[in-house]
Structure formats: C-alpha cells, structure tokens
C-alpha cells in the first residue's frame, strides 16, 4: 500500500452475530455488510471455515466484519471495533512494540492481503499493525466524510506513556488540546498534516486503555433513533462537540461499542 507509516488503513467489526450486525449497522449507520465471505481487502481471517465479510458505504469499502467463533470467545475475544495501523515492516514494528512494553497477541503472519500482527499498547488497548500487499491507497479513514471513519480516540490512564509509545512507533505527534475539567485534557493527535484523533484521560485508571473509532453519519438524530429501536444499549448522547457536530456512544446488540458523529 502507498499509505504513510501510521495511517489507519482498515477497521474491523468482531461480532458474535453476523446477521444481526448486518441488520443493525445498515439501519443505524448505512453500512452494508456483505452477504458472503471474502473480498478484495481482508483482515485477520484467512482460515477455512471463518466468516469474514466486507463492509461498504455506497460504493466505498469502509471495513470488514469477522464472525467470532466459540474458540475465539473461549480465548478471550469479544465483540468490538478494532483499527489497523499501516506500517512498512510488520516484523520490526512487532519487535519494537514488545521492546516498548506493549504486547503481541498474534505474531506476524501472512494473509492474501499482506502481513499483519495483533498487538496492544502497554496499557492494554488492542490494535492491528499491517503492511498491505496492494499497490493502492486505503481510503477507509477520511476526515469529515459521511460514510467513513474519520476520528480515533484512545482513552488511556497514562497519556504521556501512550504519546511516547505511539509517537516512537508511528511518528504521531500531539498538537493542541481541549480541557475536560478535573479529568485533564483531550490531546489532539497528528500524523503528519492529518489530525487522526485524540488521546483522552480514562475515567477509571484501574481498567485497561481502549480505542474508539468514530464513524460519520448524515444525521445523528436519525441514527440514535434507529439504534434505540434496534437494541443498542448504554447509549450516551447525542452531545454537541466543538464545531457543531453531535456524537453518540453506545453498544450494539452484540456488545461492540460504536461511536457515531454527525449533524443534527
């Protein structure tokens, strides 16, 4: 791939109910989860018998969906959205992650779409690293474009360590901040000239860090209504954020956290 080191190049939904997820995300976010496994761009699944679907919004790929098997859940896997960070050398980056106190849960391996590894930062937030084999450029992350992921939040008990960790690996830098009262500041994160998201102070320092990947919808009000009527839980929002947009956090019926942003 022609993406720069440190770009988000793919997003993946891990779910225990593929058909339920298809219906939910179509109604709530306009995502089309494919009806068959496989596709031009894949994720961690190239194992026979695993169910992997492409996700589109209109004509654009915006990610993939992996059906969790009993073996996966028995080994700790749970429904979630997870991001893939592009790197030029998966093996070297995996070693650097371990050297910096991070974790490599699934060591570097080849799939038809490239080479990848599943990792976590020192505070426990999981992510993939991947070097894609395509000559093209991933466009699943697009700033401020409806139907795409355009913001990435890391909620962590140790923002300084997180900045050091991700900055040394991917070249991310912190530029600007938004005060969040007694909790601290919401630190904006840059990858070159792109503002990829922010590092926020975790509300419970005793729990592992976690990523939240934010998907833009045409109308947050319509999406919230659809989410409520289709079994979403723990809905927080919509809340207005700087710039005039509204954001909603919640869990889909299978338990994966979703974050949506959009106009009223």
C-alpha positions as CSV (number, residue, x, y, z in Angstrom):
1,X,0.0,0.0,0.0
2,X,1.0,3.6,-0.6
3,X,-0.3,4.8,2.8
4,X,2.2,6.5,5.1
5,X,3.5,4.8,8.2
6,X,1.0,5.3,11.0
7,X,-2.1,5.7,8.8
8,X,-5.3,3.9,9.8
9,X,-5.8,1.6,6.8
10,X,-8.7,-0.7,7.9
11,X,-11.4,-1.1,10.5
12,X,-12.9,-4.4,11.6
13,X,-16.0,-5.3,13.5
14,X,-15.7,-8.5,15.5
15,X,-19.2,-9.8,16.2
16,X,-21.0,-12.9,17.6
17,X,-24.0,-12.4,15.3
18,X,-23.2,-11.6,11.7
19,X,-26.8,-11.4,10.5
20,X,-27.8,-9.3,13.5
21,X,-24.9,-7.0,12.8
22,X,-25.9,-6.7,9.2
23,X,-29.4,-5.6,10.0
24,X,-28.3,-3.2,12.8
25,X,-25.5,-1.4,11.0
26,X,-27.5,-1.0,7.8
27,X,-30.3,0.7,9.7
28,X,-28.2,2.7,12.1
29,X,-25.2,3.8,10.0
30,X,-25.9,2.9,6.4
31,X,-23.2,0.3,6.4
32,X,-23.7,-2.7,4.0
33,X,-22.1,-5.8,5.5
34,X,-21.7,-8.3,2.7
35,X,-23.7,-11.5,2.4
36,X,-20.7,-13.7,1.6
37,X,-17.2,-14.2,3.0
38,X,-14.1,-12.9,1.4
39,X,-13.4,-9.8,-0.8
40,X,-10.7,-7.6,-2.2
41,X,-9.5,-6.4,1.2
42,X,-9.4,-8.7,4.2
43,X,-8.4,-8.7,7.8
44,X,-7.1,-11.3,10.2
45,X,-9.2,-14.1,8.8
46,X,-7.8,-16.3,6.0
47,X,-8.6,-19.6,7.9
48,X,-11.0,-22.0,6.2
49,X,-14.4,-22.0,7.9
50,X,-14.1,-18.5,9.3
51,X,-16.7,-16.0,8.2
52,X,-15.3,-12.6,7.1
53,X,-17.4,-10.0,5.2
54,X,-16.6,-6.7,3.5
55,X,-18.4,-3.6,4.7
56,X,-19.3,-0.9,2.2
57,X,-20.9,2.5,2.4
58,X,-22.3,3.2,-1.0
59,X,-19.5,2.2,-3.4
60,X,-16.7,2.6,-0.9
61,X,-15.1,-0.1,1.3
62,X,-15.1,1.1,4.9
63,X,-14.0,-2.0,6.8
64,X,-14.7,-5.7,7.4
65,X,-16.7,-7.9,9.8
66,X,-15.4,-11.1,11.4
67,X,-17.7,-13.6,13.0
68,X,-16.4,-14.7,16.4
69,X,-16.2,-18.5,16.8
70,X,-16.6,-20.3,20.1
71,X,-12.8,-21.0,20.1
72,X,-12.2,-17.2,19.8
73,X,-14.5,-16.3,22.6
74,X,-13.2,-19.1,24.8
75,X,-9.8,-17.5,24.4
76,X,-11.0,-14.1,25.4
77,X,-12.2,-12.5,22.1
78,X,-15.2,-10.3,22.5
79,X,-17.3,-8.1,20.2
80,X,-15.5,-4.8,19.3
81,X,-14.4,-2.5,16.6
82,X,-10.6,-2.6,16.1
83,X,-8.3,-0.5,13.9
84,X,-5.5,-1.5,11.7
85,X,-2.4,0.8,11.6
86,X,-0.3,0.7,8.5
87,X,3.4,0.0,8.8
88,X,6.2,-0.6,6.3
89,X,7.7,-3.6,8.3
90,X,5.4,-5.7,10.4
91,X,8.1,-7.8,12.0
92,X,10.3,-4.9,13.0
93,X,7.3,-3.0,14.4
94,X,6.1,-6.0,16.4
95,X,9.6,-6.3,18.0
96,X,9.6,-2.6,18.7
97,X,6.1,-2.9,20.3
98,X,7.4,-5.6,22.7
99,X,10.6,-3.6,23.4
100,X,8.5,-0.6,24.5
101,X,6.3,-2.6,26.9
102,X,3.5,-3.5,24.5
103,X,2.1,-6.9,23.7
104,X,1.9,-9.0,20.6
105,X,-1.1,-11.3,20.9
106,X,-0.9,-12.8,17.4
107,X,2.6,-12.8,15.9
108,X,3.4,-11.6,12.3
109,X,1.7,-13.7,9.7
110,X,0.9,-13.5,6.0
111,X,-2.6,-13.3,4.6
112,X,-3.5,-12.8,0.9
113,X,-3.9,-9.1,1.5
114,X,-0.5,-8.6,3.2
115,X,1.2,-9.2,6.5
116,X,-0.2,-8.3,9.9
117,X,0.0,-8.8,13.7
118,X,-2.4,-8.2,16.5
119,X,-0.9,-6.1,19.3
120,X,-1.8,-4.0,22.3
121,X,-0.1,-1.0,23.9
122,X,1.4,-1.1,27.4
123,X,-1.9,0.0,28.9
124,X,-3.8,-2.8,27.1
125,X,-5.6,-1.2,24.2
126,X,-5.6,-3.6,21.2
127,X,-4.9,-2.8,17.6
128,X,-3.5,-4.4,14.5
129,X,-0.4,-3.5,12.5
130,X,-0.4,-4.3,8.8
131,X,1.6,-3.9,5.7
132,X,-0.8,-4.3,2.8
133,X,0.2,-6.0,-0.4
134,X,-2.0,-3.8,-2.6
135,X,-0.4,-1.1,-4.8
136,X,-3.4,1.2,-4.0
137,X,-4.1,3.5,-1.1
138,X,-6.5,2.7,1.6
139,X,-9.3,5.3,1.9
140,X,-11.3,3.8,4.8
141,X,-10.2,6.7,7.0
142,X,-11.4,10.0,5.6
143,X,-11.6,13.2,7.7
144,X,-15.1,14.7,7.9
145,X,-16.6,12.4,5.1
146,X,-20.0,10.8,5.7
147,X,-19.9,7.1,5.5
148,X,-16.3,6.8,6.7
149,X,-14.3,6.5,9.9
150,X,-12.7,9.9,10.4
151,X,-11.6,10.1,14.1
152,X,-9.8,7.7,16.5
153,X,-9.9,8.1,20.3
154,X,-7.6,6.4,22.7
155,X,-8.8,6.5,26.3
156,X,-5.9,5.7,28.5
157,X,-4.9,6.0,32.2
158,X,-1.4,7.2,31.1
159,X,-1.5,9.8,28.3
160,X,2.2,10.6,28.5
161,X,3.3,7.0,28.1
162,X,0.8,6.5,25.3
163,X,2.2,9.5,23.4
164,X,5.7,8.2,23.8
165,X,4.7,4.7,22.7
166,X,2.7,5.6,19.6
167,X,4.9,8.5,18.7
168,X,8.0,6.4,18.6
169,X,6.3,3.7,16.6
170,X,4.3,5.6,14.1
171,X,5.5,9.2,14.2
172,X,2.3,10.6,15.7
173,X,2.6,13.9,17.5
174,X,0.4,15.8,19.9
175,X,-0.7,19.3,18.7
176,X,-3.3,21.1,20.7
177,X,-5.7,20.1,23.4
178,X,-9.2,20.5,24.7
179,X,-9.7,20.8,28.5
180,X,-12.0,18.2,30.1
181,X,-12.3,19.7,33.6
182,X,-10.8,17.8,36.5
183,X,-10.2,14.7,34.4
184,X,-7.5,16.5,32.4
185,X,-7.1,17.4,28.7
186,X,-8.2,15.7,25.5
187,X,-4.9,15.7,23.5
188,X,-5.2,16.0,19.7
189,X,-3.1,13.5,17.7
190,X,-1.4,14.3,14.4
191,X,0.0,12.0,11.8
192,X,1.9,14.4,9.5
193,X,-0.7,17.0,8.5
194,X,-3.6,14.7,9.3
195,X,-5.4,15.0,12.6
196,X,-6.2,11.4,13.3
197,X,-8.0,11.8,16.6
198,X,-7.1,12.3,20.3
199,X,-5.8,10.7,23.5
200,X,-8.3,11.2,26.3
201,X,-7.8,10.6,30.0
202,X,-9.5,7.4,31.1
203,X,-12.2,7.8,33.7
204,X,-11.1,4.7,35.6
205,X,-7.4,4.3,35.8
206,X,-7.7,0.8,37.1
207,X,-9.0,-0.5,33.8
208,X,-7.1,-1.1,30.5
209,X,-6.9,1.5,27.9
210,X,-9.2,1.2,24.8
211,X,-9.6,2.6,21.3
212,X,-12.8,4.1,20.0
213,X,-13.2,4.6,16.2
214,X,-15.7,7.2,15.2
215,X,-18.0,6.8,12.1
216,X,-19.7,9.7,10.5
217,X,-23.4,9.5,9.6
218,X,-25.6,12.0,7.8
219,X,-27.9,12.6,10.8
220,X,-27.0,11.7,14.3
221,X,-30.6,12.1,15.4
222,X,-31.8,9.5,12.9
223,X,-29.0,7.2,13.8
224,X,-29.7,7.5,17.6
225,X,-33.4,6.7,17.0
226,X,-32.5,3.7,14.8
227,X,-30.0,2.5,17.4
228,X,-32.5,2.7,20.2
229,X,-35.2,0.9,18.3
230,X,-32.9,-1.9,17.2
231,X,-31.5,-3.0,20.6
232,X,-28.5,-0.7,21.2
233,X,-27.7,-0.3,24.9
234,X,-25.7,2.1,27.1
235,X,-26.4,5.0,24.8
236,X,-24.7,8.2,25.8
237,X,-25.7,11.3,23.9
238,X,-26.1,12.8,21.5
239,X,-23.8,15.5,22.8
240,X,-22.7,18.5,20.8
241,X,-19.0,18.8,20.3
242,X,-16.8,21.8,19.2
243,X,-17.6,22.5,15.5
244,X,-21.3,21.9,15.8
245,X,-21.5,18.2,15.3
246,X,-23.1,15.7,17.7
247,X,-21.6,12.5,18.9
248,X,-23.2,9.3,20.4
249,X,-21.6,6.4,22.2
250,X,-23.4,3.1,22.7
251,X,-23.2,-0.7,22.4
252,X,-24.6,-2.6,19.5
253,X,-26.9,-5.6,20.4
254,X,-23.9,-7.9,20.3
255,X,-21.9,-5.8,22.7
256,X,-19.5,-3.9,20.5
257,X,-19.1,-0.2,21.3
258,X,-20.0,2.1,18.4
259,X,-19.3,5.8,18.2
260,X,-21.2,7.9,15.7
261,X,-20.8,11.5,14.8
262,X,-22.8,13.8,12.5
263,X,-25.0,16.8,12.2
264,X,-28.3,17.0,14.0
